[in-house]
Amino acid sequence: MSVKSCSLNIDVHRHEADNRGTPMFPCGGYITSVGDHVTQDIPWHWHEEVEVLVVCDGILKLELVGQCYCIRQGEGAFINSSVLQSAAKIGDDNCTIKSFVFHPSIIAGMIESAFEQRYVRPLLHCTKLPGIYFEKGVQWHREVVQNILDAFEDYQSEPFGYEFLVREKLSRIWLLIVSNHQEVLSKQRVANDMDSLRLKDMLTFIHTNYIDQLELHDIANAVTISERECLRCFKRTIGISPIQYLLRYRISVAADMLANSSMNITEICNQIGFESPSYFSLMFKKLINMTPKEYRNLTKLHGRTNKKNMDMEIVWNRREK
């Protein structure tokens, strides 16, 4: 099966809308060069499928809700279902990753099977394991990474029965994870991760109403919590304030408009909730490291007008504090 370069198609809820693989084999293999994107960054998003990845070169900064990993060449990670995530390369060198995004039903089989009840469901519902960093210094971590690479080779070369071979290795990865986290999983009770649920609802509110003059109390009221708890929730999960996120989201929408429309700066400013074109231009340059005009010229130069890919490519400069 052909390996694709991963692009994100994200809806207003930050949910990745594409289904991976096919209904008969819901698994996708991807090679992603993080440095190919304008800001070397993959925006916050989530999907129902599970993801496993290996860094082939460079260093990847992987951020999950409340966690951050610096993953080096030959190391990898597991990202659980429906976990908010973002990633960026570290340093000037390119960062390439190989990843599988797959539905757990590949491993679980029938609903209420022994596989689903004993091994798959407990990990999917474990809020204490949103992700796992596979380090070189841990033997079973190295085994997981090798299984990801072996599965990727089978997926790419498509020998007869490759679906069996890929599923076998993904199942082995799953068994290694649950075998080495039995204590955590045995204590796990199916419960809602309140921060994650609140954050998803607040992000949806921002993405739907960003054109309005939103204040902190508006965002907090969307999930009926106090302004102080709203600030704490954002800080605990994605590390910035709600208003900072709102500003960055508006800039990402503006970048999309610059690449895919003929509207002038003032028109775009009015469309995304900024009252002053000069302030919009100042914030755009601060977050993207170039003026709106420079960015429009750059996207035209590189032909970056495919809207499906823009949400992945147009994100903020993470060096800004």
N, C-alpha and C positions, 0 to 999 in steps of 0.2 A: 504494500500500500504506500502511496506517495506521502512523504513527510512534508508538512506545510510550514511556512513561516507564520507564526501566530499573530493574528490581528484581533482586536477586541471590538465587538459590537455591543455596546453597553446602553441599556435603557435608562430612563430617568431615575430608577431606583438603584442605580449602580450595579444592576444585575446583568451579567453577561448573557445576552439573548441567544447566542448560537448554541445549538446542540452539537456535541462532539461525536465524531464517528457516524455510524448509521444506526437505525432502530435494531438491526440484527446484531450489530457489534458496536455498542456505544462507547467507543474509545478513540481518542485522537492523539497522534504523535506529532510533536512540533519542535522545530529548531528556531530559537528566537535570539536575534542579535540585538541586545538592549541598546548598544551604542548607535544603531541605525536611526533611532528616533531623535527628533530635534533636541529634546532636553534630556535624553538618555534616561527616561523614566517611564514606568508603567503605572497608570493611575489606579486609585482605589476602586475595587470591583469585587464581586463575589459570584459564585456559581454553585449549583447544587452538586455538581460532580466533584470527586476527589482529584487531587493533583499530586504527582510526584515528579521531582526534577533533579537534574544533575548539572552542575556548572562545568562547562568544558574548557573555558578559559576566562581569565579576568576574575573579578570579585563582584558578587551580587549582594546588595543590601535588600533583604526580604523583610517587609514589615507586615505583621499580622496585628489583630486587635490586642494591644497590650504587650506585644513581643517584637523583638527586632533581632535578626541574625545577619552576620557577615559571612557569606558562604563562598569559599575559595574553590579553585580548580580541583576537581576530583571529589568534591563534597556534594551533598544534596539536601533535599527537604521533602517532607510530606505536608500537604495542606488539606485540612479536613473540609468536609462539605459545608457550604454556605458561610465560610469564614471570609470576612473582609480582608483584603490583601492589596499590597502595592509593592513595587520593586524598582530599584535603580542600580546602575553600575557604580562602582567606587573607583575613583582614580581616572586617569586618562586612557588606560588600555581598554580595548573592547571587551565586552562580556557576552559570551554565548552560552545558552542553556539548551539542554534537551529535556523535554517534558512530556508526560502523559497526563491527559485529562480524561477521566473515565467514570462511568456510572458504577456505583458499588454493586449493582445487580449482576455484573459480570462475575463477581466473586460469590455473591450471596445466593444466586440461583432463584428458586421459588421463594415467595414470601412465606415466612414462618418455617423455612427449612432450618436444619440444625446450623448450617453455615450462617444464615441470616440472624438467627436468635442468639447464638453463642459468641460469634466472632465479629460479624459486621455491624449489627445494630449497636452494641455497647460502645464501639469506637466512634461511630457516627454521632452518637448522642453525648459523647464525653466532652463537656465544656472545658475540662482541664487540659485537653489535648487539641487545641486549635491547629497546632503544627508541631513538627519535630524536625530538628536540625541533625543531619547525618554527618558526623565528623570522621576524619581519617583515623583518629586515635582509638576508635571503638570498633571491635571486631565485627559485631553484628551490623553496625552502621555501614562498614565497608561491604558487607555481604548484600545489604539493601542496594547500595549504589551500583554494584556489579550486576545485580538482577535488573535494575532499571536500564542499564546500558545493553545488556543481553536482550531484553525485551524490545528495546528500540531497534536493535539490529534485525531481529525477526520481523518486526513490524515494517521495517523499511525494505527488506529483501524479499518478503512474502514467499517463503518456502511453503510447500504443501502443508496445510494444517496450521498455518502461522497463528490463527486465532487461538488454537489450543496452546501453542507455545507462549504467546503473550499472556493469556489468562493464567497459565501455570506460574509464570514469573511474578505477575501481579499478586496472585494468591500467596506466593511465597513471601513477598514483601509484607503483605497484610499479616500473615502468621508471625513473622518476625516482630512486627510492631506490637501486636496484642500479647505475644509471649513475653515480651520485655516490659510490658506495662500492666501486668496482671493485678498488681496491688491497687493501682489507680482505677482501673476499670472495675474491679470488684466493689469499690466504694462508690462508684458512679451511680447517681440516681438521675433519671431523665428529668431535666429541669431546663428552664429558659435561661439563657445568658442575657440578663437584663440589659447590660451595657450595649451588647451587640444589637439586640432588638430595638432599643431606644435609638441607637445611632442610625440604623437603617431607616426608621421612620422620620428622623430629623433630616437626614440627607434627602429623602424623598420630598419632604416639605420644602427644603431649600431649592432643589432642582425644579420644582413645580412653580415656585413663587419668587425666584431670584430677581425678576424684573421689578418687583415692588421694593419699597424702602423698608426692608426688614431690619428689625432690631433684635437684640438678644432675647427679650421677653417673648417675641413672636415665635422664635425657634423653640424656646422652652415650653411655651403653651401648646405647641404641636403634639407633645407627649405628656402634657400636664405635669411638669416637674418645675422646680424652682430654677431661677436663673443661675444660682450658685451650683446646683446639681447638674445643670446643663453644661456649664463650663467644665466641671470635673469629669463628666462623661466624655466630652470631646478630648480632654487632656489625657485621660486614662487610655483611650482607644487609639486615636490617630495623632495625638501629640500637639494639636493646634487648637485655637479657640474657634467657636462657631462663626464668628465674624471674619476671622482669617480664612476659614474654609469658604464662606460665602464669596469673599473677594476673589479667591483663587478660582472658584467655579465660574464666576462671571468672566474672568480673564480667559478661561479655557473655551467658553462659548464664543467670546469675541474672536479668539484665534480661529475658530472654525468658520466664523462669518468672514473673516479677512481672507481665508483660503478659498471659500466656496460661494462668495457673493461679490457683487460690484458696489455694495453700499459704502459710502464714505465714512470717515472716522466719527463724525457727529451723529450720523444715523445709527451706527453700531453702538455708540455710547448710549443713546436713548433707548435702544432695544434691550440693553442688558442691565439697566438700573443705575447707571452712573449719571450724576447731574452735571458734571463738568468734563468736557473733552480733554482739557489739560490734565486733570487729575487721572482720568482714564489712561492717557498716554504715559503718565508718570508711573502708575501702578503696573501697566503692561511691561514697560521696560525693566522695572524692578524685578518682576517675577519671571519674565521670559528672556531677559538680557538683550533685548533689541526693541526698537520702536515698532508700533503697529505697521508703519509703512515698510520698514526693513523686513518685518516678518512676512508681509504680503508679497514682497518681491522675492523672498527666499522660497516661499511655497510655490510660486509660479515657476521659479527657476528649476526646482526639483520635481515639478509636476505633482505636488502633494495636494491633489484636489479630490481624492477618493474619500467621501464622507465617512464611509464605514471605518476607515483607518484613523480618522482624525482624532477620535476620542482617546485613542491610545497614544497618539503622537503629541497632542496639544495638552501639555500639563505644566505644572509650575516648577520653578527652580527651587529645589529642596535646600539650596544653600541659604535661602532667605529665611530668617528667623522670625 
